[in-house]
C-alpha cells in the first residue's frame, strides 16, 4: 500500500469510529424514551437493538 492509501484508510476508519460512537451515544441517551413510547414498551429500561431494527424496518 502506498502512503496515500494508508492515509485515506486512516481517515475513513476514524470517521466511521466517530460516527458510530456518536450514533451509539445518541441512541442510548435521547432516543430511548421516545422509542419506548413509540413502540408501546414504556415499562422496559432499554430498547434492544434488535427490537429497534425490526421496528424501523
DRENDO-1510 file (C-alpha; in Angstrom, 1 decimal, always signed):
<recs>
REC; n; res; u; v; w
REC; 1; UNK; +0.0; +0.0; +0.0 .
REC; 2; UNK; +1.1; +3.5; -0.7 .
REC; 3; UNK; +1.3; +6.3; +1.8 .
REC; 4; UNK; -1.8; +7.9; +0.2 .
REC; 5; UNK; -3.9; +4.7; +0.6 .
REC; 6; UNK; -2.8; +4.3; +4.2 .
REC; 7; UNK; -3.7; +7.9; +4.9 .
REC; 8; UNK; -7.2; +7.5; +3.2 .
REC; 9; UNK; -7.9; +4.3; +5.1 .
REC; 10; UNK; -7.0; +6.0; +8.4 .
REC; 11; UNK; -9.3; +8.9; +7.7 .
REC; 12; UNK; -12.2; +6.6; +6.7 .
REC; 13; UNK; -11.6; +4.5; +9.8 .
REC; 14; UNK; -11.5; +7.5; +12.1 .
REC; 15; UNK; -14.7; +9.0; +10.6 .
REC; 16; UNK; -16.5; +5.7; +10.9 .
REC; 17; UNK; -15.5; +5.3; +14.5 .
REC; 18; UNK; -16.6; +8.8; +15.4 .
REC; 19; UNK; -19.9; +8.4; +13.6 .
REC; 20; UNK; -20.5; +5.0; +15.2 .
REC; 21; UNK; -19.7; +6.3; +18.7 .
REC; 22; UNK; -21.9; +9.4; +18.2 .
REC; 23; UNK; -24.7; +7.2; +16.9 .
REC; 24; UNK; -24.5; +4.9; +20.0 .
REC; 25; UNK; -24.4; +7.9; +22.3 .
REC; 26; UNK; -27.4; +9.5; +20.7 .
REC; 27; UNK; -29.3; +6.2; +20.5 .
REC; 28; UNK; -28.6; +5.3; +24.2 .
REC; 29; UNK; -29.5; +8.8; +25.6 .
REC; 30; UNK; -32.0; +10.9; +23.7 .
REC; 31; UNK; -34.0; +8.3; +21.7 .
REC; 32; UNK; -34.6; +5.7; +24.4 .
REC; 33; UNK; -37.6; +7.3; +26.0 .
REC; 34; UNK; -39.0; +8.3; +22.6 .
REC; 35; UNK; -38.6; +4.8; +21.2 .
REC; 36; UNK; -40.1; +3.2; +24.3 .
REC; 37; UNK; -43.1; +5.5; +23.9 .
REC; 38; UNK; -43.4; +4.9; +20.1 .
REC; 39; UNK; -43.1; +1.2; +20.4 .
REC; 40; UNK; -45.5; +0.9; +23.4 .
REC; 41; UNK; -43.0; -0.7; +25.7 .
REC; 42; UNK; -42.6; +2.1; +28.3 .
REC; 43; UNK; -42.1; -0.4; +31.0 .
REC; 44; UNK; -38.7; -1.6; +29.8 .
REC; 45; UNK; -35.4; +0.1; +30.7 .
REC; 46; UNK; -33.6; -0.4; +27.4 .
REC; 47; UNK; -34.8; -0.7; +23.8 .
REC; 48; UNK; -32.9; -3.7; +22.4 .
REC; 49; UNK; -31.1; -3.0; +19.2 .
REC; 50; UNK; -32.9; -6.0; +17.5 .
REC; 51; UNK; -36.3; -4.6; +18.6 .
REC; 52; UNK; -35.3; -1.2; +17.3 .
REC; 53; UNK; -34.1; -2.7; +14.0 .
REC; 54; UNK; -37.3; -4.7; +13.5 .
REC; 55; UNK; -39.4; -1.7; +14.4 .
REC; 56; UNK; -37.6; +0.6; +11.9 .
REC; 57; UNK; -37.6; -2.0; +9.2 .
</recs>
